Amino acid sequence: MEDMKDVLGEVNGSLRDIAKEYPDFMKAFSGFEGEAEREGALDKKTKELISIAISIVAHCKWCIAFHVNEALKLGASKDEIMESCFVASLMGGGPALMYTQLAFKSLKDFS
């Protein structure tokens, strides 16, 4: 299984390349992202835990790497991250459980 740091580097590089060619779109998306992730009724860490669960159900390995890394930076514990994965597995079934292994690997690779 690939190193999740490499997965994160891959997506960050790709998004930088897209931003060079399509800056208006990426600026608009970044603004939307910033508004959705800002501190509000939910704190940023909780929003990252939700994003991990959605990433698992959506089967997005790049999203999993990104959001696990961000959650760790915001002080999320291994258990908090894994519980968000377990809720995703409940809602997404067996395929979501298979993507939980990527979050578990991300915890190892980013810790």
C-alpha positions in Angstrom: 0.0 0.0 0.0 1.3 3.4 -0.9 2.6 5.9 1.6 -0.2 8.4 2.4 2.3 11.2 2.5 2.9 10.5 -1.2 -0.8 10.4 -1.9 -1.1 13.9 -0.2 1.8 15.2 -2.2 0.3 13.9 -5.4 -3.0 15.7 -4.9 -1.4 18.9 -3.7 0.8 18.9 -6.8 -2.1 18.2 -9.1 -4.2 20.9 -7.5 -1.4 23.5 -7.9 -1.1 22.6 -11.6 -4.9 23.0 -12.1 -4.8 26.3 -10.2 -2.1 27.6 -12.6 -4.3 26.9 -15.6 -7.7 27.6 -14.1 -7.1 30.2 -11.3 -10.6 31.6 -11.3 -12.2 28.2 -10.6 -9.7 27.3 -7.9 -10.1 30.7 -6.3 -13.8 30.2 -6.2 -13.6 26.7 -4.9 -11.1 27.8 -2.2 -13.5 30.5 -1.1 -16.3 28.0 -0.8 -14.0 25.7 1.1 -12.9 28.4 3.5 -16.5 29.4 4.2 -17.6 25.8 4.8 -14.6 25.0 7.1 -14.6 28.2 9.1 -15.2 28.0 12.8 -18.9 28.3 13.6 -21.4 26.1 15.5 -19.0 23.3 14.8 -15.3 23.7 15.5 -12.7 23.0 12.7 -11.6 19.6 14.2 -15.2 18.3 14.2 -15.6 19.5 10.6 -12.4 17.6 9.7 -13.7 14.4 11.4 -16.9 14.7 9.3 -14.8 15.2 6.2 -12.9 12.0 6.9 -16.2 10.1 7.2 -17.5 11.6 3.9 -14.1 10.9 2.2 -14.4 7.2 3.2 -18.0 6.9 2.0 -17.0 8.7 -1.2 -14.0 6.4 -1.7 -11.6 9.2 -2.2 -8.0 8.2 -1.1 -6.7 11.7 -1.7 -9.4 13.2 0.5 -8.8 10.7 3.2 -5.0 11.6 3.3 -5.8 15.4 3.2 -8.4 15.3 6.0 -6.7 12.9 8.3 -3.6 15.1 8.1 -5.6 18.2 8.8 -7.5 16.6 11.7 -4.2 15.6 13.3 -2.9 19.1 12.9 -6.0 20.3 14.7 -5.4 17.9 17.6 -7.7 15.1 16.7 -6.8 11.8 18.4 -6.4 8.5 16.8 -9.6 7.3 18.5 -11.6 10.3 17.3 -10.4 9.7 13.8 -11.1 6.0 13.9 -14.6 6.5 15.4 -15.4 8.8 12.5 -14.3 6.0 10.2 -16.5 3.5 12.1 -19.6 5.8 11.6 -18.6 6.0 7.9 -18.5 2.2 7.7 -21.9 1.9 9.4 -23.4 4.2 6.8 -21.4 3.0 3.8 -21.1 -0.7 4.5 -18.3 -3.0 3.5 -16.8 -0.8 0.7 -16.5 2.1 3.2 -14.8 -0.3 5.7 -12.2 -1.1 3.0 -11.4 2.6 2.7 -11.1 2.9 6.5 -7.7 1.1 6.0 -6.5 4.2 4.2 -7.4 6.4 7.2 -5.7 3.9 9.5 -2.6 4.0 7.3 -2.7 7.8 7.2 -2.6 7.9 11.0 0.6 5.9 10.9 2.1 7.8 8.1 1.3 11.3 9.4 2.0 10.6 13.1 
